[in-house]
Amino acid sequence: MNKTELIYAAAERSGLSRKDMESALNATLEVIAQALAQGDKVQLVGFGAFEVKDRAARVGRNPKTSQPIDIPAARMPVFKPGKPLKDAVAGG
């Protein structure tokens, strides 16, 4: 499912227009991205949590040449699913 399909499905379920649902989804995603950029954790009870993890610098290897490559430290967004979401996925 892509973003457009998600908007259509959510609009149908909620009774909102597709345009209103698209605005709501875009606003939600922007707020989550801003919170993560500020280092905050976004927790949606029953769904999961978005947070930022720091990855340390490390040495990797170029698969073609086998030469070592320095990979810099980075801040990465991660998602941890909540138990209800895990159960829903496992149940089919």
Summary of the structure (lengths in Angstrom):
residues: 92
radius of gyration: 18.5
end to end distance: 16.3
largest distance: 56.4
contacts: 184
relative contact order: 0.12
helix: 43%
strand: 29%
